[in-house]
Amino acid sequence: MSNTEKKDLFWEDLKIGQTYTSGTLTLDKDEMIAYAKIFDPQPMHIDEEKAKDSFFGRLIGSGWHALSSTIRLMAESKPFGETPLVGMEVDKIRFMAPLLPDVTLRAKMEIVELKESKKPGRGYVRVHVTTTADDKPIVSQEWFMLMPTR
């Protein structure tokens, strides 16, 4: 189903265990360096020669770039149709492997909790999100989001 064909989802439409998978994104070395120069200017992210002396022995992308790429992937895939992803909390961030240039990123989101709100017109959803690079997990996190009700 294309993004334009997805129906808008509400809190009542969600079920624990439902999963959503994003499209893909590939970041090249120049994009990773440009991001890091602005948001995480450390030698392992911006200088290939100095990166050789880091823990990783090579240039790696910023973990923050992996995280921001994750929200881009999920926002573009529109898992809830035109219902926006309204974040209230990000928790349990785990970096499992470095972000390397020219890998294909994909994000998978699973609903792990649904919570009613005391306020009318809204509910809450907690999701576990894992980002993979060439199908190997590199970062995971949990998002707690606000969802409209019917």
N, C-alpha and C positions, 0 to 999 in steps of 0.2 A: 504494500500500500504506500503510495507516495505521501509526502508531508501534506500536500493539499487535500488528500482524501481522508486523512485522519480526523476522527471526530474529536471534539473538545471533551476532555474528561473532567469529571468532578470528583470530589473526595469519595462519594458513594460508589463510584465506578471502580475504585481501586481495591485490590486484594493482596494480602500478604503473600509473598512469593512470586508475584508478577515480575517479569524482567523486561527490560528495554535495552536494545543495543544500538549504538550510534553508527553513523557512517565512519569514514576514515579521514585521517589527516597525516600528511608527511611533512616534517620540518627538516629543512636542510641546514647545513652548518652555518651559513650566513644569517639565516633567520634566528637561529639559536644564539649566536653571538650578539646580534642586534638587540634581541630581547634582554639578554643578560647585561649588556652595557647600560641599559636604562634601569632595570629592576633588581639585578643581582650581580653587580660588577666584581666578581671574584675571578682570580686568574684561571681556575679550572674551567670557567665558563667563557672567558673572553680571549685567552691567549694560548694558542696551541703549544708553543714552546714551554711556557711555564706550567701548563697542564700536565706535561710529561712527568713533572716532579710531584704531582698530587697523588692522593690515595688511589686514584683511578688510572694513572699513567697515560691519560689521553684527555682530549677536550670532551667535556660532557655538557649537556644542557642543564639549565637550572631546574630544580624540582618545582619551583614556582611556575615555570613555563609549562611543565607537565600538568600541574593543577589547573592553570588557566586554560590550557588546551582542552582539558576535560570538560569544563563548563561550556566552552565553545562547541565541542562535539555534541554534548547533550542538548544545548539550546538549539543548534541547527537541526537536530534530528526530531525535535518537537515530540517527545514521548507522550505528552498529554494534549496533543493537538495545539490549538492556539492558547490554551491555558498556560500562563507563564510559570517558570520555575522560580518561585519566590523563596529565597533562602532566608532562614532565621538563625541557623547554626551550622558550622562545619566542625566535625569532630573526628577523632581517631585516624588522623592522617598517618599513613605508613608508606615510607619510601622503600621499595623492595629491590630496585635496580636502577642504575643511572639511565637518564635519557640520552640516547646517542643520536647523532645525525642520520638522516635518511631512513629512519624506521617508520613503519606505518602504525599510527596510533588509532585505537578504538576504545570506546568506553562502554561498559555494561553496568546498568543500574538495576538493583533488585529492591523491591519494597519489603522492609523488615518490620515496620510498625505503623499502625494507623491509630490516631488519637483524636477523640472528639474534642471540640472546643466548647467552652462555656458561652462564647459569643456566637450569635446566630450568623449563618452565611459562611462559616469557615470550619475547616478541620485541619489536622496536621498529619504529615506523612514523613517517616524516616526511611531513608534509602541508603543502601550500601553501594558505593560506586567503585569499580575497579577499572583502571586504565591499563591497557596492554600495548606493548611495542612489539610488532611482529609476533603477536599472539602470546607473548610472555608478560606476566604482570610486572608493572614497574611502580605503580602507586595505587593505594586504596584510601578511601575516606568515607565518612558518613555525613549525609546532609539531612537536616531537619527543615522541612519546608511547610509553608502555609498553602493550603488548597481551598478553593471555593467549594461550597456545597450547593446543591440544587435549591 
